Amino acid sequence: MPGADGLRFEAVHVSLGAFTLSADLTVDRGARVAVIGPSGSGKSTLLALVSGFLLPDRGRVIWRGEDLGRLAPGRRPVSIVFQDQNLLPHLTAFQNVALGLRPDLRLDRNQTDEVQGALARVGLKGFGDRLPANMSGGQQSRVALARVLLRRRPILLLDEPFAALGPALKDEMLDLLTEIAGETGATVLMVSHDPDDARRFAPQTIVVDQGVAAPPVATEGLLADPPPGLRAYLGIT
């Protein structure tokens, strides 16, 4: 059955004070999916349910038939990239990437070569000794993607990871992300406020609006004829 071995939100409902979010949908394994909707609608909440930083009041989040609710966040098959790229400021680019292999940074020779290879893959050969503060926003994004590449977790969650970048550099990062997702086979959910990001990266899109995360639909068709809530958010009259 399509989606049977993917990511399933099975009658999920969560309440946070007056805020509620419901989701009953499936993301196919290996899919690249944008998550868009008005500010405060619950886009980041949807990712938090997958990562384990938030548990549903009822329902289950299932990955390939396994209830993720039984796993602590650190044991889930998930990598996460936020807008600040999750980089530790006191560690070099090499060390930030190496955290994807060994949190204690005690690498053997093969692991050291893997980190160097990941940095080279994202265009940062020779940048391993730099601290994040001495790197541009685009370079910091590349460090975060190198760590994702090294971790090779089957689910990748991104929460507006390139929002602070200019249009040309953002497009470059989205293309690199597409390549990495293809290489790793990851199932990707990417929150974005920009419909152009969805068009460039994600063949499918989940709309989150009025407390409901809708099942993924084709991005091009959705943006060509948005539902009323998304139309208002995008400022389309």
N, C-alpha and C positions, 0 to 999 in steps of 0.2 A: 504494500500500500504506500503511495507517495507520502513522504514525510514521516513514515513510521520510525525511521532511525534518526530523525532529526531532533530539533528542539521544540518541545510541546508545552504550551501553557494550557493546562487542563482545568477549566472553570476556576481560574485564579481570581481572587478578590483580596484587596488589601485596603485597610483604612488607616489614615494618619490624621487624627483629629477630624476636622470637617472634610478632609480630602479623601476621596475613594478612587480606586482604579480597578477595573475588571479587564481580564484578558482570557480569551478562549480561542487559541490560534496555534498554528504549527509553522515553523520555519524549517524548510528542507535542509538536510545536511549539505554543507558546502555552499549554501546560498549567501549572496551579498545583499543585505537588506538595510535600507535607510529607515530611520525612525524620526518622523517629523510631526509637528503640531504646535499649537500655541504655547507660549511660555507658561510654566506651571501646570501643564496638562498631565504630566506624569511620564514623560519620556525617560528621564533619569531613573525614575522609580521602576520602570520596566527592566532596565539594566540591573538595578540593585537586586531585583528578585532572582535574576540569573546568577549573579555573582555571590549571593548569599548574605549580603549586607542588610537585606530586608527579607523577612519571611512572610508568606501570605497568611491572611486570617483563615482562608479556606482555599481548597484547590491545590494543585501540585505543578511544579515545574519539572519537566522530565527531559532527560537527554539520553537518546538511544535506549529508551525503555527503563532507565534508572531514575528514581526519584531523587533529584538533587537536594531536596530538603533534608535528607539524611547525612549530608556532607557539610562540614564546616567550610567557610569561604576558602581557606588555604588548600583544601583538598579537592576543590571543584576543578573541572578541566577547562579553566577559564583564564584568559589574559585580559587585562583592562588597560586602556590608555585614556587619560583625562586631558583636559585642555592644557594643564600645566605639565603634561608629559610624564608625571610620576618620577621625575629624576631627583636623586638626592644631591643637594648642592655641594656637599663636602667630598663627593666621590667623583673621580674622573669619568670620562665617557666610557673608557674600557671597563671600569669597575661597575658603572651603572648597567652596562650590558651584561657583564658577568653575573650579576645578581640573578639573571634568568636561569643560570645553570647551578650556581652554588651561593646561597645567601651568606655563607661564611667567607666567600671569595678565595677559598683554598683550591685553586685550579691545578690540575695536572697539565702536562705539556699538550695533550690532545685538546683539552678544554680551552687552554689559552689560544690554540690555533683556531678553534671554533669561534671564539669571541672576535679574534682578528678578522676571520673570514666574514662574520656577520657585519662588522663595521665596514669592511671593503664592499660588501654587497650593497650597502645603502649609500655608498659614495663618501665614506668617512675614513678611508685608509690614511693613516698618519695623524689622525685626530684623537687617538686613544688617551693621550695624556692631558687633554684639555678638561677643565672644569665647566659645568653648565653655564656659569656666569660669563665665561669667555667664548661662548658659542652663540651664534645667531638663533632666532626662533626656528628657522628651517633646519638647522643642524641639530638642535635639541629634538625636533620631531623625528629626525633620522635615527638618533640614538634610541628613542623609544621604539621605533619600528625594528631596529636591529635586535633589541631585546625580545620583542614579539617573535621575530624570525627564529631566534635561538630557542625560545621556550617551546614553540611548536604546539601550543595547546589547541585543541580542536574547536574551541569557542573563543572568539575575539570580540570584545565589547569596546566601543569607542564613544566617548561623550564629548562631542564637539572638539575633536583633537586639534583641528587646524584653524579654529575660528579667529585666532589672532594674526594669521598670516595674510599677506596680500594675495590678490586673485591668482597671479601667475604662479607664485610659489605654492599656493594651496592646490592648484591643479596638478602641479608636479608631485606633491605629496600624495594626492589621491591616486595618481597613476602608479606610484611606487607601492602604495597600499594594495592596489588591485593586483599587482605582480606578486606581492608577498602572500596575499590570500590565495592566489592560484598555486603558488609553490607549496604552501603548507596544507591546502585543502580545508582551511578553517571556515567555519560558519560565522559570519560577521554581522553584527548589529551595530550600526553607526548612527548615533543621534546627531542631527544637524538642523540648524534653523534656515539653511540655504537650499532652496530647491535645485539649484545648479549642482550642488554637491551630490544630491541624490541622482540627478541625471547622469553625472559623470561616472559615479562609482557603483550605483546599486540598481540592478535590473528590477528589484522589487522594493516596495515601500510599505511600511506600517504607519498608519495615521493614528495618533493618540489625541483624542478630543472628547470633552465632556465626560471624563471619567471612564472612557472605554478605549482600549487598544484594539483596533480593527485588524482582521487577518491581512497578511501581505497581499498586495496586488501589483500588477505591472506598473512601474514608475512612469513610463511615458504616457500611458493611458490615464493614469491618475492625475498627472499634472496638466494634461490637455483638457481635462474636464473635472476639476476638483469638486468634492462635496462642499456644501455650504460653509461648514466650520473652517475647513482648510482654505476655501476661497477667501473668507473674511480675513484669516490670518495672513495670507499672502497679499492682501490688498487688491484682489481682482474684483472688478465691478461687473 
